Amino acid sequence: VKPFRHNCPDWDFMQIGLSDIEAVGCSCYRGIPDADELYELRSKELDELNKRKEETC
Ligand SMILES: [Zn+2]
C-alpha cells in the first residue's frame, strides 16, 4: 500500500506515493503531520543515496 498515492503535479502528474523516493520533489501534502513524517524519511533516504554516490566516485 502506498500512502498518499496521487497524480503529482510536481512530477508531470506521474502517480507517486509518499513511500516513493520521488516524494522529495512533491509538496502536495506539506503541513499534514503524517505526510511530513514521510517527506522527512524520503529526504533522509535521498541524503543516504547521495552519500553513497559520493563514496563510489
Ligand atoms: Zn505530489
N, CA, C, O and the ligand as a Tripos MOL2 file, in Angstrom:
@<TRIPOS>MOLECULE
protein
  229   227    58     0     0
PROTEIN
NO_CHARGES

@<TRIPOS>ATOM
      1 N           0.8520   -1.2040    0.0000 N.3       1 VAL1
      2 CA          0.0000    0.0000    0.0000 C.3       1 VAL1
      3 C           0.8790    1.2420    0.0000 C.2       1 VAL1
      4 O           1.7820    1.3680    0.8270 O.2       1 VAL1
      5 N           0.6200    2.1430   -0.9100 N.am      2 LYS2
      6 CA          1.3930    3.3790   -0.9670 C.3       2 LYS2
      7 C           0.5960    4.5110   -0.3490 C.2       2 LYS2
      8 O          -0.4230    4.9310   -0.8990 O.2       2 LYS2
      9 N           1.0560    5.0100    0.8000 N.am      3 PRO3
     10 CA          0.3040    6.0910    1.4530 C.3       3 PRO3
     11 C           0.3520    7.3720    0.6360 C.2       3 PRO3
     12 O           1.3720    7.6810    0.0200 O.2       3 PRO3
     13 N          -0.7270    8.1040    0.6290 N.am      4 PHE4
     14 CA         -0.8120    9.4010   -0.0590 C.3       4 PHE4
     15 C          -0.5360    9.2630   -1.5520 C.2       4 PHE4
     16 O           0.0930   10.1290   -2.1600 O.2       4 PHE4
     17 N          -1.0140    8.1600   -2.1380 N.am      5 ARG5
     18 CA         -0.8380    7.9480   -3.5720 C.3       5 ARG5
     19 C          -1.6550    8.9880   -4.3420 C.2       5 ARG5
     20 O          -2.8220    9.2170   -4.0270 O.2       5 ARG5
     21 N          -1.0510    9.6090   -5.3380 N.am      6 HIS6
     22 CA         -1.7470   10.6440   -6.0950 C.3       6 HIS6
     23 C          -1.0110   10.9140   -7.4060 C.2       6 HIS6
     24 O           0.1470   10.5290   -7.5690 O.2       6 HIS6
     25 N          -1.6880   11.5730   -8.3270 N.am      7 ASN7
     26 CA         -1.0240   12.0100   -9.5540 C.3       7 ASN7
     27 C          -0.4090   13.3680   -9.2700 C.2       7 ASN7
     28 O          -1.1060   14.3800   -9.1930 O.2       7 ASN7
     29 N           0.9130   13.3750   -9.1130 N.am      8 CYS8
     30 CA          1.5760   14.5490   -8.5650 C.3       8 CYS8
     31 C           1.8610   15.6160   -9.6250 C.2       8 CYS8
     32 O           2.5710   15.3460  -10.5940 O.2       8 CYS8
     33 N           1.3260   16.8030   -9.4560 N.am      9 PRO9
     34 CA          1.5900   17.8790  -10.4250 C.3       9 PRO9
     35 C           3.0650   18.2810  -10.4570 C.2       9 PRO9
     36 O           3.5490   18.8120  -11.4560 O.2       9 PRO9
     37 N           3.7760   18.0210   -9.3520 N.am     10 ASP10
     38 CA          5.2110   18.3290   -9.3130 C.3      10 ASP10
     39 C           6.0250   17.3360  -10.1440 C.2      10 ASP10
     40 O           7.1990   17.5760  -10.4250 O.2      10 ASP10
     41 N           5.4050   16.2240  -10.5340 N.am     11 TRP11
     42 CA          6.0830   15.1910  -11.3210 C.3      11 TRP11
     43 C           5.3290   14.9490  -12.6260 C.2      11 TRP11
     44 O           5.2060   13.8060  -13.0640 O.2      11 TRP11
     45 N           4.8220   16.0160  -13.2520 N.am     12 ASP12
     46 CA          4.0840   15.8690  -14.5120 C.3      12 ASP12
     47 C           2.9280   14.9020  -14.3650 C.2      12 ASP12
     48 O           2.6170   14.1540  -15.2910 O.2      12 ASP12
     49 N           2.2950   14.9120  -13.2120 N.am     13 PHE13
     50 CA          1.1360   14.0720  -12.9080 C.3      13 PHE13
     51 C           1.4470   12.5810  -12.9660 C.2      13 PHE13
     52 O           0.5610   11.7580  -13.1960 O.2      13 PHE13
     53 N           2.7100   12.2480  -12.7560 N.am     14 MET14
     54 CA          3.0860   10.8620  -12.5680 C.3      14 MET14
     55 C           2.4820   10.3980  -11.2460 C.2      14 MET14
     56 O           2.3920   11.1670  -10.2880 O.2      14 MET14
     57 N           2.0650    9.1200  -11.2050 N.am     15 GLN15
     58 CA          1.4720    8.6270   -9.9750 C.3      15 GLN15
     59 C           2.5670    8.2110   -8.9920 C.2      15 GLN15
     60 O           3.3420    7.2910   -9.2540 O.2      15 GLN15
     61 N           2.6110    8.8970   -7.8770 N.am     16 ILE16
     62 CA          3.5800    8.5560   -6.8330 C.3      16 ILE16
     63 C           2.8590    8.4770   -5.4900 C.2      16 ILE16
     64 O           1.7390    8.9610   -5.3270 O.2      16 ILE16
     65 N           3.5410    7.8540   -4.5420 N.am     17 GLY17
     66 CA          3.0650    7.8560   -3.1640 C.3      17 GLY17
     67 C           4.1710    8.4020   -2.2950 C.2      17 GLY17
     68 O           5.2980    8.5630   -2.7640 O.2      17 GLY17
     69 N           3.8840    8.6870   -1.0590 N.am     18 LEU18
     70 CA          4.9250    9.2510   -0.1980 C.3      18 LEU18
     71 C           5.8770    8.1820    0.3270 C.2      18 LEU18
     72 O           6.7660    8.4750    1.1270 O.2      18 LEU18
     73 N           5.6880    6.9260   -0.1280 N.am     19 SER19
     74 CA          6.6890    5.9100    0.1750 C.3      19 SER19
     75 C           7.6810    5.7900   -0.9680 C.2      19 SER19
     76 O           8.6270    5.0070   -0.8850 O.2      19 SER19
     77 N           7.4770    6.5610   -2.0430 N.am     20 ASP20
     78 CA          8.4110    6.5950   -3.1670 C.3      20 ASP20
     79 C           9.4340    7.6970   -2.9480 C.2      20 ASP20
     80 O           9.1440    8.7200   -2.3290 O.2      20 ASP20
     81 N          10.6420    7.4690   -3.4690 N.am     21 ILE21
     82 CA         11.7050    8.4660   -3.3190 C.3      21 ILE21
     83 C          11.3270    9.7630   -4.0400 C.2      21 ILE21
     84 O          11.8130   10.8360   -3.6840 O.2      21 ILE21
     85 N          10.4600    9.6630   -5.0550 N.am     22 GLU22
     86 CA         10.0000   10.8530   -5.7830 C.3      22 GLU22
     87 C           9.3010   11.8570   -4.8690 C.2      22 GLU22
     88 O           9.1570   13.0290   -5.2190 O.2      22 GLU22
     89 N           8.8710   11.3980   -3.7060 N.am     23 ALA23
     90 CA          8.1620   12.2740   -2.7800 C.3      23 ALA23
     91 C           9.0130   13.4710   -2.3550 C.2      23 ALA23
     92 O           8.4800   14.4740   -1.8820 O.2      23 ALA23
     93 N          10.3380   13.3670   -2.5230 N.am     24 VAL24
     94 CA         11.1800   14.5060   -2.1510 C.3      24 VAL24
     95 C          10.8920   15.7150   -3.0440 C.2      24 VAL24
     96 O          11.1310   16.8540   -2.6420 O.2      24 VAL24
     97 N          10.3780   15.4670   -4.2620 N.am     25 GLY25
     98 CA         10.0660   16.5760   -5.1650 C.3      25 GLY25
     99 C           8.6080   16.9790   -5.1060 C.2      25 GLY25
    100 O           8.1450   17.7560   -5.9410 O.2      25 GLY25
    101 N           7.8900   16.4720   -4.1500 N.am     26 CYS26
    102 CA          6.4470   16.6930   -4.0290 C.3      26 CYS26
    103 C           6.1550   17.5380   -2.7940 C.2      26 CYS26
    104 O           6.7770   17.3680   -1.7460 O.2      26 CYS26
    105 N           5.2120   18.4380   -2.9360 N.am     27 SER27
    106 CA          4.8610   19.2600   -1.7730 C.3      27 SER27
    107 C           3.3470   19.2700   -1.5530 C.2      27 SER27
    108 O           2.8140   20.1200   -0.8410 O.2      27 SER27
    109 N           2.6670   18.3050   -2.1810 N.am     28 CYS28
    110 CA          1.2020   18.2850   -2.1630 C.3      28 CYS28
    111 C           0.6100   18.1780   -0.7620 C.2      28 CYS28
    112 O          -0.4480   18.7450   -0.4910 O.2      28 CYS28
    113 N           1.2890   17.4520    0.1320 N.am     29 TYR29
    114 CA          0.6880   17.1900    1.4420 C.3      29 TYR29
    115 C           1.4560   17.8500    2.5750 C.2      29 TYR29
    116 O           1.3160   17.4580    3.7340 O.2      29 TYR29
    117 N           2.2660   18.8490    2.2500 N.am     30 ARG30
    118 CA          3.0030   19.5570    3.2950 C.3      30 ARG30
    119 C           2.0350   20.1320    4.3160 C.2      30 ARG30
    120 O           0.9910   20.6810    3.9650 O.2      30 ARG30
    121 N           2.3970   19.9990    5.5690 N.am     31 GLY31
    122 CA          1.5500   20.5480    6.6140 C.3      31 GLY31
    123 C           0.6920   19.4930    7.2860 C.2      31 GLY31
    124 O           0.1350   19.7250    8.3590 O.2      31 GLY31
    125 N           0.5850   18.3190    6.6450 N.am     32 ILE32
    126 CA         -0.1210   17.1990    7.2730 C.3      32 ILE32
    127 C           0.9140   16.3790    8.0400 C.2      32 ILE32
    128 O           1.8510   15.8580    7.4350 O.2      32 ILE32
    129 N           0.7640   16.2570    9.3550 N.am     33 PRO33
    130 CA          1.7880   15.6070   10.1770 C.3      33 PRO33
    131 C           2.2150   14.2420    9.6560 C.2      33 PRO33
    132 O           3.4130   13.9670    9.5860 O.2      33 PRO33
    133 N           1.2690   13.3750    9.2860 N.am     34 ASP34
    134 CA          1.6140   12.0520    8.7650 C.3      34 ASP34
    135 C           2.4610   12.1560    7.5100 C.2      34 ASP34
    136 O           3.4170   11.4020    7.3300 O.2      34 ASP34
    137 N           2.1060   13.0920    6.6470 N.am     35 ALA35
    138 CA          2.8190   13.2680    5.3890 C.3      35 ALA35
    139 C           4.1990   13.8690    5.6340 C.2      35 ALA35
    140 O           5.1860   13.4390    5.0370 O.2      35 ALA35
    141 N           4.2620   14.8630    6.5130 N.am     36 ASP36
    142 CA          5.5530   15.4970    6.8050 C.3      36 ASP36
    143 C           6.5650   14.4720    7.3050 C.2      36 ASP36
    144 O           7.7540   14.5570    6.9990 O.2      36 ASP36
    145 N           6.0800   13.5060    8.0750 N.am     37 GLU37
    146 CA          6.9370   12.4390    8.5750 C.3      37 GLU37
    147 C           7.5200   11.6530    7.4130 C.2      37 GLU37
    148 O           8.7110   11.3400    7.3990 O.2      37 GLU37
    149 N           6.6690   11.3320    6.4320 N.am     38 LEU38
    150 CA          7.1130   10.5660    5.2660 C.3      38 LEU38
    151 C           8.0620   11.3930    4.4000 C.2      38 LEU38
    152 O           9.0500   10.8700    3.8840 O.2      38 LEU38
    153 N           7.7640   12.6790    4.2420 N.am     39 TYR39
    154 CA          8.6670   13.5610    3.4790 C.3      39 TYR39
    155 C          10.0560   13.5530    4.1010 C.2      39 TYR39
    156 O          11.0700   13.5000    3.4060 O.2      39 TYR39
    157 N          10.0730   13.6080    5.4260 N.am     40 GLU40
    158 CA         11.3540   13.6480    6.1290 C.3      40 GLU40
    159 C          12.1310   12.3560    5.9150 C.2      40 GLU40
    160 O          13.3400   12.3750    5.6810 O.2      40 GLU40
    161 N          11.4120   11.2220    5.9990 N.am     41 LEU41
    162 CA         12.0470    9.9260    5.7630 C.3      41 LEU41
    163 C          12.6420    9.8680    4.3650 C.2      41 LEU41
    164 O          13.7650    9.3990    4.1830 O.2      41 LEU41
    165 N          11.8850   10.3460    3.3710 N.am     42 ARG42
    166 CA         12.3600   10.2910    1.9940 C.3      42 ARG42
    167 C          13.5770   11.1800    1.7830 C.2      42 ARG42
    168 O          14.4950   10.8060    1.0530 O.2      42 ARG42
    169 N          13.5990   12.3550    2.4150 N.am     43 SER43
    170 CA         14.7420   13.2400    2.2030 C.3      43 SER43
    171 C          15.9790   12.6590    2.8850 C.2      43 SER43
    172 O          17.0990   12.8680    2.4200 O.2      43 SER43
    173 N          15.7810   11.9250    3.9920 N.am     44 LYS44
    174 CA         16.9130   11.2450    4.6180 C.3      44 LYS44
    175 C          17.4370   10.1500    3.7060 C.2      44 LYS44
    176 O          18.6470    9.9760    3.5590 O.2      44 LYS44
    177 N          16.5030    9.4010    3.0840 N.am     45 GLU45
    178 CA         16.8810    8.3550    2.1420 C.3      45 GLU45
    179 C          17.7050    8.9220    0.9950 C.2      45 GLU45
    180 O          18.7120    8.3460    0.5820 O.2      45 GLU45
    181 N          17.2520   10.0650    0.4940 N.am     46 LEU46
    182 CA         17.9530   10.6880   -0.6240 C.3      46 LEU46
    183 C          19.3620   11.1160   -0.2000 C.2      46 LEU46
    184 O          20.3210   10.9550   -0.9530 O.2      46 LEU46
    185 N          19.4720   11.6610    1.0140 N.am     47 ASP47
    186 CA         20.7850   12.0230    1.5530 C.3      47 ASP47
    187 C          21.7090   10.8100    1.5760 C.2      47 ASP47
    188 O          22.8780   10.8900    1.2000 O.2      47 ASP47
    189 N          21.1530    9.6830    2.0270 N.am     48 GLU48
    190 CA         21.9330    8.4520    2.0840 C.3      48 GLU48
    191 C          22.3890    8.0420    0.6980 C.2      48 GLU48
    192 O          23.5510    7.6810    0.5080 O.2      48 GLU48
    193 N          21.4820    8.0920   -0.2800 N.am     49 LEU49
    194 CA         21.8110    7.7260   -1.6490 C.3      49 LEU49
    195 C          22.9220    8.6140   -2.1830 C.2      49 LEU49
    196 O          23.8590    8.1350   -2.8200 O.2      49 LEU49
    197 N          22.8110    9.9210   -1.9170 N.am     50 ASN50
    198 CA         23.8140   10.8610   -2.4070 C.3      50 ASN50
    199 C          25.1650   10.5980   -1.7580 C.2      50 ASN50
    200 O          26.2080   10.6850   -2.4070 O.2      50 ASN50
    201 N          25.1330   10.2750   -0.4680 N.am     51 LYS51
    202 CA         26.3800    9.9690    0.2290 C.3      51 LYS51
    203 C          27.0600    8.7740   -0.4070 C.2      51 LYS51
    204 O          28.2670    8.7790   -0.6480 O.2      51 LYS51
    205 N          26.2490    7.7290   -0.6790 N.am     52 ARG52
    206 CA         26.7940    6.5160   -1.2640 C.3      52 ARG52
    207 C          27.3980    6.8060   -2.6300 C.2      52 ARG52
    208 O          28.4540    6.2740   -2.9730 O.2      52 ARG52
    209 N          26.7370    7.6380   -3.4000 N.am     53 LYS53
    210 CA         27.2340    8.0050   -4.7270 C.3      53 LYS53
    211 C          28.5970    8.6870   -4.6110 C.2      53 LYS53
    212 O          29.5200    8.3970   -5.3720 O.2      53 LYS53
    213 N          28.7000    9.6020   -3.6390 N.am     54 GLU54
    214 CA         29.9680   10.3110   -3.4530 C.3      54 GLU54
    215 C          31.0870    9.3490   -3.0990 C.2      54 GLU54
    216 O          32.2240    9.5030   -3.5450 O.2      54 GLU54
    217 N          30.7440    8.3470   -2.2840 N.am     55 GLU55
    218 CA         31.7530    7.3970   -1.8450 C.3      55 GLU55
    219 C          32.2720    6.5370   -2.9980 C.2      55 GLU55
    220 O          33.4500    6.1790   -3.0200 O.2      55 GLU55
    221 N          31.4050    6.2050   -3.9530 N.am     56 THR56
    222 CA         31.8320    5.3310   -5.0420 C.3      56 THR56
    223 C          32.5780    6.1030   -6.1300 C.2      56 THR56
    224 O          33.1950    5.4860   -6.9980 O.2      56 THR56
    225 N          32.5380    7.4100   -6.1060 N.am     57 CYS57
    226 CA         33.2100    8.2040   -7.1320 C.3      57 CYS57
    227 C          34.7130    8.3380   -6.8650 C.2      57 CYS57
    228 O          35.4230    8.9790   -7.6400 O.2      57 CYS57
    229 ZN          2.5820   15.4410   -5.0330 Zn       58 ZN58
@<TRIPOS>BOND
     1     1     2 1
     2     2     3 1
     3     3     4 2
     4     3     5 am
     5     5     6 1
     6     6     7 1
     7     7     8 2
     8     7     9 am
     9     9    10 1
    10    10    11 1
    11    11    12 2
    12    11    13 am
    13    13    14 1
    14    14    15 1
    15    15    16 2
    16    15    17 am
    17    17    18 1
    18    18    19 1
    19    19    20 2
    20    19    21 am
    21    21    22 1
    22    22    23 1
    23    23    24 2
    24    23    25 am
    25    25    26 1
    26    26    27 1
    27    27    28 2
    28    27    29 am
    29    29    30 1
    30    30    31 1
    31    31    32 2
    32    31    33 am
    33    33    34 1
    34    34    35 1
    35    35    36 2
    36    35    37 am
    37    37    38 1
    38    38    39 1
    39    39    40 2
    40    39    41 am
    41    41    42 1
    42    42    43 1
    43    43    44 2
    44    43    45 am
    45    45    46 1
    46    46    47 1
    47    47    48 2
    48    47    49 am
    49    49    50 1
    50    50    51 1
    51    51    52 2
    52    51    53 am
    53    53    54 1
    54    54    55 1
    55    55    56 2
    56    55    57 am
    57    57    58 1
    58    58    59 1
    59    59    60 2
    60    59    61 am
    61    61    62 1
    62    62    63 1
    63    63    64 2
    64    63    65 am
    65    65    66 1
    66    66    67 1
    67    67    68 2
    68    67    69 am
    69    69    70 1
    70    70    71 1
    71    71    72 2
    72    71    73 am
    73    73    74 1
    74    74    75 1
    75    75    76 2
    76    75    77 am
    77    77    78 1
    78    78    79 1
    79    79    80 2
    80    79    81 am
    81    81    82 1
    82    82    83 1
    83    83    84 2
    84    83    85 am
    85    85    86 1
    86    86    87 1
    87    87    88 2
    88    87    89 am
    89    89    90 1
    90    90    91 1
    91    91    92 2
    92    91    93 am
    93    93    94 1
    94    94    95 1
    95    95    96 2
    96    95    97 am
    97    97    98 1
    98    98    99 1
    99    99   100 2
   100    99   101 am
   101   101   102 1
   102   102   103 1
   103   103   104 2
   104   103   105 am
   105   105   106 1
   106   106   107 1
   107   107   108 2
   108   107   109 am
   109   109   110 1
   110   110   111 1
   111   111   112 2
   112   111   113 am
   113   113   114 1
   114   114   115 1
   115   115   116 2
   116   115   117 am
   117   117   118 1
   118   118   119 1
   119   119   120 2
   120   119   121 am
   121   121   122 1
   122   122   123 1
   123   123   124 2
   124   123   125 am
   125   125   126 1
   126   126   127 1
   127   127   128 2
   128   127   129 am
   129   129   130 1
   130   130   131 1
   131   131   132 2
   132   131   133 am
   133   133   134 1
   134   134   135 1
   135   135   136 2
   136   135   137 am
   137   137   138 1
   138   138   139 1
   139   139   140 2
   140   139   141 am
   141   141   142 1
   142   142   143 1
   143   143   144 2
   144   143   145 am
   145   145   146 1
   146   146   147 1
   147   147   148 2
   148   147   149 am
   149   149   150 1
   150   150   151 1
   151   151   152 2
   152   151   153 am
   153   153   154 1
   154   154   155 1
   155   155   156 2
   156   155   157 am
   157   157   158 1
   158   158   159 1
   159   159   160 2
   160   159   161 am
   161   161   162 1
   162   162   163 1
   163   163   164 2
   164   163   165 am
   165   165   166 1
   166   166   167 1
   167   167   168 2
   168   167   169 am
   169   169   170 1
   170   170   171 1
   171   171   172 2
   172   171   173 am
   173   173   174 1
   174   174   175 1
   175   175   176 2
   176   175   177 am
   177   177   178 1
   178   178   179 1
   179   179   180 2
   180   179   181 am
   181   181   182 1
   182   182   183 1
   183   183   184 2
   184   183   185 am
   185   185   186 1
   186   186   187 1
   187   187   188 2
   188   187   189 am
   189   189   190 1
   190   190   191 1
   191   191   192 2
   192   191   193 am
   193   193   194 1
   194   194   195 1
   195   195   196 2
   196   195   197 am
   197   197   198 1
   198   198   199 1
   199   199   200 2
   200   199   201 am
   201   201   202 1
   202   202   203 1
   203   203   204 2
   204   203   205 am
   205   205   206 1
   206   206   207 1
   207   207   208 2
   208   207   209 am
   209   209   210 1
   210   210   211 1
   211   211   212 2
   212   211   213 am
   213   213   214 1
   214   214   215 1
   215   215   216 2
   216   215   217 am
   217   217   218 1
   218   218   219 1
   219   219   220 2
   220   219   221 am
   221   221   222 1
   222   222   223 1
   223   223   224 2
   224   223   225 am
   225   225   226 1
   226   226   227 1
   227   227   228 2
@<TRIPOS>SUBSTRUCTURE
     1 VAL1         2 RESIDUE 1 A VAL
     2 LYS2         6 RESIDUE 1 A LYS
     3 PRO3        10 RESIDUE 1 A PRO
     4 PHE4        14 RESIDUE 1 A PHE
     5 ARG5        18 RESIDUE 1 A ARG
     6 HIS6        22 RESIDUE 1 A HIS
     7 ASN7        26 RESIDUE 1 A ASN
     8 CYS8        30 RESIDUE 1 A CYS
     9 PRO9        34 RESIDUE 1 A PRO
    10 ASP10       38 RESIDUE 1 A ASP
    11 TRP11       42 RESIDUE 1 A TRP
    12 ASP12       46 RESIDUE 1 A ASP
    13 PHE13       50 RESIDUE 1 A PHE
    14 MET14       54 RESIDUE 1 A MET
    15 GLN15       58 RESIDUE 1 A GLN
    16 ILE16       62 RESIDUE 1 A ILE
    17 GLY17       66 RESIDUE 1 A GLY
    18 LEU18       70 RESIDUE 1 A LEU
    19 SER19       74 RESIDUE 1 A SER
    20 ASP20       78 RESIDUE 1 A ASP
    21 ILE21       82 RESIDUE 1 A ILE
    22 GLU22       86 RESIDUE 1 A GLU
    23 ALA23       90 RESIDUE 1 A ALA
    24 VAL24       94 RESIDUE 1 A VAL
    25 GLY25       98 RESIDUE 1 A GLY
    26 CYS26      102 RESIDUE 1 A CYS
    27 SER27      106 RESIDUE 1 A SER
    28 CYS28      110 RESIDUE 1 A CYS
    29 TYR29      114 RESIDUE 1 A TYR
    30 ARG30      118 RESIDUE 1 A ARG
    31 GLY31      122 RESIDUE 1 A GLY
    32 ILE32      126 RESIDUE 1 A ILE
    33 PRO33      130 RESIDUE 1 A PRO
    34 ASP34      134 RESIDUE 1 A ASP
    35 ALA35      138 RESIDUE 1 A ALA
    36 ASP36      142 RESIDUE 1 A ASP
    37 GLU37      146 RESIDUE 1 A GLU
    38 LEU38      150 RESIDUE 1 A LEU
    39 TYR39      154 RESIDUE 1 A TYR
    40 GLU40      158 RESIDUE 1 A GLU
    41 LEU41      162 RESIDUE 1 A LEU
    42 ARG42      166 RESIDUE 1 A ARG
    43 SER43      170 RESIDUE 1 A SER
    44 LYS44      174 RESIDUE 1 A LYS
    45 GLU45      178 RESIDUE 1 A GLU
    46 LEU46      182 RESIDUE 1 A LEU
    47 ASP47      186 RESIDUE 1 A ASP
    48 GLU48      190 RESIDUE 1 A GLU
    49 LEU49      194 RESIDUE 1 A LEU
    50 ASN50      198 RESIDUE 1 A ASN
    51 LYS51      202 RESIDUE 1 A LYS
    52 ARG52      206 RESIDUE 1 A ARG
    53 LYS53      210 RESIDUE 1 A LYS
    54 GLU54      214 RESIDUE 1 A GLU
    55 GLU55      218 RESIDUE 1 A GLU
    56 THR56      222 RESIDUE 1 A THR
    57 CYS57      226 RESIDUE 1 A CYS
    58 ZN58       229 GROUP 0 **** ****
